[in-house]
Amino acid sequence: MERTFNDILDKYEWEDVKEKLAKITKDDVVNALRKDKRSLTDFLALISPVAAPYIETMAAMSSELTAQRFGKNIQLYAPLYLSNECNNICTYCGFSVDNGIRRRTLSPPEIMIEAQTVRSMGFQHILLVSGEATQKVGVDYFIKAARQISDVFPQISIEVQPLDQDDYHRLSEVNVNAVLVYQETYHRQAYKTYHPKGKKSNFDYRLQTPDRIGKAGIHKVGLGVLLGLEDWRIDSFFTALHIEYLQQTYWRTKYAVSFPRLRPAAGAAKPNFDMSERDLVQLICAYRLWHPDLELSLSTREHEAFRDHAPLFGITSMSAASKTNPGGYSVEPQSLEQFEISDERSVEVIIQKIRDAGYQPVWKDWQPEYANAPLHT
């Protein structure tokens, strides 16, 4: 049997990582900051409570490192929700199957209307999103949607249910260049309490999804956890561990991390663990100092002032003017949202804020033709 991340995760215990966090000292943090290349042990030190007084230093270092690797650029994208159909019970999500809402799946003409509306706002990178309902919105539906809008958007990413390796290969053939899949939490025992029913309750199948994506040759994989379910420090350590494994195994693939903090949603549970904005800044900076080339993405879950400053401490990708409901841009604006967004400003306002901060908005960083372009020496 081929190795997967399960083989790595099985060597760690949640409580052991918690103990290591508690033993981190000021010297550990200072030593981590002094290094040019940092290990996972250094990453753990930088996200520890002991590192909190060093956030300003970390932010300055993160800003400089980000500018060196990415320039003064912020990638912009928009999510397009295809369906709120879902067969899972997820205690934190508005689309949960036990939530008595009207379900909505966009038809091909409706997908095109939504796509053209988003394109008219300036976006060239679209993120296709849906609930997890394989019978109604399975891989064939996603392939048709991607093929349908390929002339509208040169860059297509997806955030849907975990799929098999062959399915990801089929998606790559219709120019899907990135797949986002969040483990939600790496705490195996707690995971089941948040996902009591549906295919998503299979912790191992979800955990192995980035392996299947990497084997299928998808250009980029996006990871993350739902910040607020469990201790964000421990979950973030395991996310970094996952990325380290993936990079060593699928070294041609690019990687990204998102930072979704648990937001209010219809019928959803409240966060079990609070994460402040200062904590979030610390985490973003720690990722950048640990991994200078990692794409760090921030959604409209965060409020305006925080997002305005996000490029200054390491964020390289942001959504804008997002709608988290099927048809939300033009077809059916009042349908149920997956979660409440916080930054509701227009694209024009957000672009101006990016420029005011000294950065340049970038509408895409991928073109299908790039994949087969010859390398020049």
C-alpha positions as CSV (number, residue, x, y, z in Angstrom):
1,M,0.0,0.0,0.0
2,E,1.3,3.5,-0.9
3,R,2.1,5.8,1.9
4,T,-0.3,8.6,2.7
5,F,-0.5,11.3,5.3
6,N,-2.2,8.9,7.6
7,D,1.1,7.2,8.2
8,I,2.6,10.5,9.4
9,L,-0.4,11.6,11.5
10,D,-0.6,8.3,13.3
11,K,2.8,9.0,14.8
12,Y,1.5,12.0,16.6
13,E,-0.8,12.5,19.6
14,W,-2.9,15.6,20.0
15,E,-2.1,15.8,23.7
16,D,1.7,15.4,23.1
17,V,1.6,18.5,20.8
18,K,-0.3,20.3,23.5
19,E,2.4,19.5,26.0
20,K,5.1,20.7,23.7
21,L,3.3,24.0,23.3
22,A,3.2,24.4,27.0
23,K,6.9,23.8,27.3
24,I,8.0,26.4,24.8
25,T,10.2,29.2,26.2
26,K,11.1,32.7,25.3
27,D,14.5,31.4,24.1
28,D,12.8,29.0,21.7
29,V,10.9,31.9,20.2
30,V,14.0,34.2,19.9
31,N,16.0,31.4,18.4
32,A,13.3,30.7,15.8
33,L,13.2,34.4,14.9
34,R,16.9,34.5,14.4
35,K,17.0,31.6,11.8
36,D,16.9,32.1,8.1
37,K,15.3,28.7,7.6
38,R,12.8,27.4,10.1
39,S,11.6,23.9,11.0
40,L,8.2,22.7,12.2
41,T,9.5,23.0,15.7
42,D,10.2,26.7,15.1
43,F,6.7,27.1,13.6
44,L,5.3,25.6,16.8
45,A,7.3,28.1,18.8
46,L,6.1,31.0,16.7
47,I,2.4,30.2,17.2
48,S,2.8,29.6,20.9
49,P,1.4,31.9,23.6
50,V,5.0,32.8,24.5
51,A,5.5,34.3,21.0
52,A,2.5,36.8,21.4
53,P,4.7,39.7,22.6
54,Y,6.8,39.3,19.4
55,I,3.9,39.8,17.0
56,E,5.1,43.3,15.8
57,T,8.6,41.8,15.1
58,M,7.1,38.9,13.3
59,A,4.8,41.1,11.2
60,A,7.7,43.3,10.1
61,M,9.7,40.2,9.1
62,S,6.7,38.6,7.4
63,S,6.0,41.7,5.4
64,E,9.6,41.9,4.1
65,L,9.7,38.2,3.3
66,T,6.4,38.3,1.5
67,A,7.5,41.3,-0.6
68,Q,10.7,39.4,-1.6
69,R,8.8,36.3,-2.7
70,F,5.6,37.7,-4.1
71,G,6.2,41.4,-4.7
72,K,3.6,44.0,-3.8
73,N,0.8,41.9,-5.3
74,I,-2.5,40.7,-4.0
75,Q,-4.4,38.0,-6.0
76,L,-8.1,38.5,-6.2
77,Y,-10.8,35.8,-6.6
78,A,-14.5,35.4,-6.1
79,P,-16.4,32.3,-5.0
80,L,-19.3,31.1,-7.1
81,Y,-21.7,28.8,-5.1
82,L,-23.2,26.2,-7.4
83,S,-25.5,24.4,-4.9
84,N,-26.5,24.3,-1.2
85,E,-27.5,20.6,-1.5
86,C,-25.7,18.6,1.1
87,N,-26.0,15.0,2.5
88,N,-23.8,15.7,5.6
89,I,-24.6,16.8,9.1
90,C,-21.9,19.4,10.0
91,T,-22.7,21.2,13.3
92,Y,-21.1,24.5,12.2
93,C,-22.5,24.8,8.6
94,G,-25.7,26.5,7.3
95,F,-25.9,23.9,4.5
96,S,-26.1,20.9,6.9
97,V,-28.7,18.3,5.8
98,D,-30.6,18.7,9.1
99,N,-31.1,22.4,8.6
100,G,-34.6,22.9,7.2
101,I,-33.8,25.3,4.4
102,R,-34.9,25.4,0.7
103,R,-32.2,23.7,-1.4
104,R,-31.0,25.3,-4.6
105,T,-28.7,24.0,-7.4
106,L,-27.9,26.2,-10.3
107,S,-28.8,25.0,-13.8
108,P,-26.3,25.5,-16.7
109,P,-28.0,28.8,-17.9
110,E,-28.0,30.1,-14.3
111,I,-24.3,29.2,-13.9
112,M,-23.5,31.2,-17.0
113,I,-25.5,34.2,-15.8
114,E,-23.6,34.1,-12.4
115,A,-20.3,33.6,-14.1
116,Q,-20.8,36.6,-16.5
117,T,-21.9,38.8,-13.6
118,V,-18.8,37.9,-11.6
119,R,-16.6,38.4,-14.7
120,S,-18.2,41.9,-15.3
121,M,-16.9,42.8,-11.8
122,G,-13.3,42.3,-13.1
123,F,-12.6,38.8,-11.8
124,Q,-10.6,36.4,-13.9
125,H,-10.2,33.8,-11.1
126,I,-13.3,31.9,-10.0
127,L,-13.7,29.5,-7.1
128,L,-16.5,27.0,-7.7
129,V,-18.1,25.9,-4.4
130,S,-20.9,23.5,-3.5
131,G,-22.4,21.5,-0.6
132,E,-21.6,17.7,-0.6
133,A,-24.3,15.9,-2.4
134,T,-22.7,13.5,-4.8
135,Q,-25.9,12.3,-6.5
136,K,-27.1,15.8,-7.4
137,V,-23.8,17.7,-7.7
138,G,-21.1,15.1,-8.5
139,V,-18.0,15.2,-10.6
140,D,-19.9,15.2,-13.9
141,Y,-21.8,18.3,-12.8
142,F,-18.5,20.1,-11.8
143,I,-16.8,19.1,-15.1
144,K,-19.7,20.5,-17.1
145,A,-19.7,23.7,-15.1
146,A,-15.9,24.2,-15.5
147,R,-16.1,23.5,-19.2
148,Q,-19.0,25.9,-19.6
149,I,-17.2,28.8,-18.0
150,S,-13.7,28.1,-19.3
151,D,-14.1,30.8,-21.9
152,V,-15.2,33.3,-19.2
153,F,-12.5,32.6,-16.6
154,P,-8.9,31.6,-17.4
155,Q,-8.3,30.5,-13.8
156,I,-10.7,28.0,-12.2
157,S,-10.5,26.5,-8.7
158,I,-12.9,24.3,-6.9
159,E,-14.0,23.7,-3.2
160,V,-16.3,20.8,-3.2
161,Q,-16.6,17.3,-1.6
162,P,-13.6,15.0,-1.6
163,L,-13.3,13.1,-4.8
164,D,-11.4,10.0,-6.1
165,Q,-8.1,10.4,-7.9
166,D,-9.6,9.7,-11.3
167,D,-12.1,12.4,-10.8
168,Y,-9.4,15.0,-10.0
169,H,-7.6,13.9,-13.1
170,R,-10.8,14.5,-15.2
171,L,-11.1,18.0,-13.6
172,S,-7.5,18.8,-14.5
173,E,-8.4,18.1,-18.1
174,V,-11.0,20.8,-18.1
175,N,-8.5,23.4,-16.8
176,V,-9.3,23.2,-13.0
177,N,-5.9,24.3,-11.7
178,A,-6.5,24.3,-7.9
179,V,-8.5,22.3,-5.4
180,L,-9.3,23.5,-1.9
181,V,-10.1,20.9,0.8
182,Y,-10.2,21.7,4.5
183,Q,-9.8,19.0,7.1
184,E,-11.8,21.2,9.5
185,T,-9.9,19.7,12.4
186,Y,-7.1,17.2,12.7
187,H,-8.4,16.0,16.1
188,R,-9.6,12.6,15.1
189,Q,-11.9,12.0,18.1
190,A,-13.5,15.5,18.0
191,Y,-14.0,15.3,14.3
192,K,-16.7,12.8,14.6
193,T,-18.7,15.0,17.0
194,Y,-18.8,17.8,14.4
195,H,-19.6,15.4,11.5
196,P,-22.0,12.7,12.9
197,K,-23.6,11.8,9.5
198,G,-22.7,11.7,5.9
199,K,-19.6,10.8,3.8
200,K,-17.8,13.7,5.5
201,S,-17.8,11.8,8.7
202,N,-15.1,9.5,7.2
203,F,-12.0,11.2,8.7
204,D,-9.5,9.1,6.8
205,Y,-11.0,9.6,3.4
206,R,-11.0,13.3,3.8
207,L,-7.5,13.3,5.3
208,Q,-6.2,11.4,2.2
209,T,-7.8,13.8,-0.2
210,P,-4.7,16.0,-0.8
211,D,-2.8,12.8,-1.6
212,R,-5.3,12.0,-4.3
213,I,-5.1,15.5,-5.6
214,G,-1.3,15.4,-5.7
215,K,-1.3,12.1,-7.6
216,A,-3.7,13.5,-10.1
217,G,-1.3,16.3,-11.0
218,I,-3.5,19.2,-10.0
219,H,-1.4,22.4,-10.1
220,K,-2.3,23.8,-6.6
221,V,-3.8,22.4,-3.4
222,G,-5.3,24.6,-0.7
223,L,-5.5,23.4,2.9
224,G,-6.7,24.8,6.2
225,V,-8.8,24.1,9.3
226,L,-12.0,25.8,10.6
227,L,-10.5,28.0,13.2
228,G,-12.7,27.8,16.3
229,L,-13.6,24.1,16.3
230,E,-10.6,23.0,18.3
231,D,-7.4,24.6,19.6
232,W,-6.2,26.7,16.7
233,R,-2.5,26.3,17.6
234,I,-2.6,22.5,17.6
235,D,-4.7,22.3,14.5
236,S,-2.4,24.7,12.7
237,F,0.7,22.6,13.6
238,F,-0.9,19.6,12.0
239,T,-1.8,21.6,8.9
240,A,1.9,22.6,8.6
241,L,2.9,19.0,9.2
242,H,0.5,18.0,6.4
243,I,2.0,20.6,4.0
244,E,5.5,19.5,4.8
245,Y,4.6,15.9,3.9
246,L,2.8,16.9,0.7
247,Q,5.7,19.1,-0.5
248,Q,8.2,16.2,0.0
249,T,5.9,13.8,-1.7
250,Y,4.3,15.9,-4.5
251,W,7.0,18.5,-5.0
252,R,5.7,19.8,-8.4
253,T,2.5,20.9,-6.7
254,K,2.0,24.4,-5.2
255,Y,0.4,24.9,-1.9
256,A,-1.9,27.5,-0.2
257,V,-3.4,28.0,3.2
258,S,-6.6,29.7,4.1
259,F,-7.7,31.0,7.5
260,P,-11.5,30.6,7.9
261,R,-12.6,31.6,11.4
262,L,-15.9,30.1,12.4
263,R,-18.7,32.5,11.5
264,P,-22.4,32.6,12.3
265,A,-24.6,30.5,10.1
266,A,-28.2,29.3,10.2
267,G,-28.6,26.5,12.7
268,A,-24.8,26.4,13.4
269,A,-23.1,25.8,16.7
270,K,-20.9,28.5,18.3
271,P,-17.1,28.3,18.3
272,N,-15.7,26.1,21.0
273,F,-12.4,28.0,21.0
274,D,-12.0,31.7,20.6
275,M,-9.4,33.1,18.3
276,S,-8.8,36.8,18.4
277,E,-7.6,38.9,15.5
278,R,-4.3,39.3,17.2
279,D,-4.0,35.5,17.3
280,L,-4.8,35.4,13.6
281,V,-2.1,37.9,12.8
282,Q,0.4,35.8,14.7
283,L,-0.7,32.6,12.9
284,I,-0.4,34.3,9.4
285,C,3.1,35.6,10.2
286,A,4.2,32.3,11.6
287,Y,3.2,30.6,8.4
288,R,5.1,33.1,6.3
289,L,8.3,32.9,8.5
290,W,8.1,29.1,8.3
291,H,7.3,28.8,4.6
292,P,8.2,31.9,2.6
293,D,6.7,30.6,-0.7
294,L,3.3,29.6,0.7
295,E,0.2,31.3,-0.7
296,L,-1.7,32.7,2.2
297,S,-5.4,33.5,1.5
298,L,-8.0,35.5,3.4
299,S,-11.8,35.5,2.8
300,T,-14.5,38.0,3.4
301,R,-15.2,36.3,6.7
302,E,-12.9,38.9,8.2
303,H,-14.0,42.5,8.7
304,E,-13.0,45.5,6.6
305,A,-10.2,47.0,8.7
306,F,-8.5,43.7,9.3
307,R,-8.5,42.9,5.6
308,D,-7.2,46.3,4.7
309,H,-4.1,45.6,6.8
310,A,-3.8,41.9,5.8
311,P,-1.3,42.5,3.0
312,L,1.1,44.2,5.4
313,F,1.6,41.0,7.4
314,G,1.8,38.3,4.8
315,I,-1.6,37.7,3.0
316,T,-1.1,37.2,-0.8
317,S,-4.6,36.2,-1.9
318,M,-8.1,37.6,-1.0
319,S,-11.7,37.1,-2.1
320,A,-13.8,40.2,-2.7
321,A,-17.5,41.0,-2.9
322,S,-18.3,37.4,-2.1
323,K,-21.7,35.8,-2.1
324,T,-22.0,32.5,-0.2
325,N,-25.3,31.4,-1.6
326,P,-26.2,29.7,-4.9
327,G,-27.3,32.5,-7.3
328,G,-26.2,35.2,-4.9
329,Y,-24.7,37.5,-7.5
330,S,-27.8,37.8,-9.8
331,V,-30.0,34.8,-10.1
332,E,-31.4,34.5,-6.5
333,P,-29.7,37.0,-4.1
334,Q,-31.9,36.1,-1.2
335,S,-31.2,32.4,-1.0
336,L,-29.6,30.9,2.1
337,E,-25.9,31.8,2.8
338,Q,-23.5,29.1,4.0
339,F,-22.2,31.6,6.5
340,E,-22.3,35.4,7.2
341,I,-19.6,37.4,5.5
342,S,-18.2,40.4,7.3
343,D,-16.6,42.5,4.5
344,E,-19.4,43.5,2.2
345,R,-17.7,46.2,0.3
346,S,-17.7,46.4,-3.5
347,V,-14.7,45.3,-5.6
348,E,-13.9,48.8,-6.5
349,V,-13.6,49.9,-2.9
350,I,-11.4,46.9,-2.0
351,I,-9.1,47.5,-5.0
352,Q,-8.6,51.1,-3.9
353,K,-7.8,50.0,-0.4
354,I,-5.2,47.5,-1.8
355,R,-3.6,50.3,-3.8
356,D,-3.7,52.7,-0.9
357,A,-1.7,50.2,1.1
358,G,0.9,50.2,-1.7
359,Y,-0.1,47.0,-3.3
360,Q,-1.2,46.0,-6.8
361,P,-4.4,43.9,-7.3
362,V,-3.8,40.8,-9.6
363,W,-6.8,39.2,-11.3
364,K,-5.1,35.9,-12.2
365,D,-1.8,34.0,-11.7
366,W,-2.7,31.1,-14.0
367,Q,-3.5,30.5,-17.7
368,P,-4.2,27.0,-19.0
369,E,-1.5,27.4,-21.6
370,Y,1.1,27.9,-18.9
371,A,0.9,24.3,-17.9
372,N,2.6,23.1,-21.1
373,A,4.9,26.0,-21.7
374,P,8.5,25.0,-22.3
375,L,11.1,25.9,-19.7
376,H,13.9,28.1,-20.9
377,T,17.4,27.9,-19.7
